[in-house]
């Protein structure tokens, strides 16, 4: 039997690990895992559009985190600050770790 897993890790814009990480099975919802991993973080959290969820946004906002994602293709355009846009486009760093 083969198990597929995902490594959840949080890094800063330099690629340094800034939070605990965990390994989950691939069928575990990422939005559930993220709430536990960021419990001590504050600031901006950049993620892909798979993390878009009203419930998650409310939860993260209550603990001092602002979720910043690209929009889905079926969503209205939103204006994003140039600095946030630039950092959001650096998400590729995550894929190289």
C-alpha positions, 0 to 999 in steps of 0.5 A, spaced: 500 500 500 502 506 498 501 513 502 501 519 499 503 525 504 504 532 504 509 536 507 506 543 510 511 548 512 511 556 513 517 560 510 519 567 510 520 571 503 528 569 504 526 561 504 527 561 512 523 556 516 519 560 521 514 555 523 513 548 525 512 543 520 507 537 519 506 531 515 499 529 513 496 524 508 494 527 501 487 527 503 487 532 509 484 539 507 490 544 507 485 549 510 484 545 517 492 544 517 494 551 516 489 554 522 494 549 527 500 551 524 500 558 524 497 559 531 503 563 534 504 567 527 501 574 526 502 579 520 501 577 512 500 569 510 501 568 503 497 562 500 495 559 493 487 560 492 486 553 494 486 556 501 480 561 500 475 560 505 471 565 509 471 561 515 479 561 515 479 568 513 475 570 519 479 565 524 486 567 521 484 575 522 482 573 529 489 571 531 492 577 527 493 574 520 491 577 514 490 571 508 493 574 502 491 570 496 491 570 488 484 570 486 480 564 483 478 565 475 471 565 477 472 571 482 471 579 481 478 582 480 481 586 487 486 591 488 492 589 491 497 593 494 504 593 490 508 590 495 503 584 497 503 583 490 510 582 489 511 578 495 505 574 493 508 572 486 514 570 490 510 564 492 515 560 487 520 560 493 516 555 497 516 550 491 523 550 491 524 547 498 
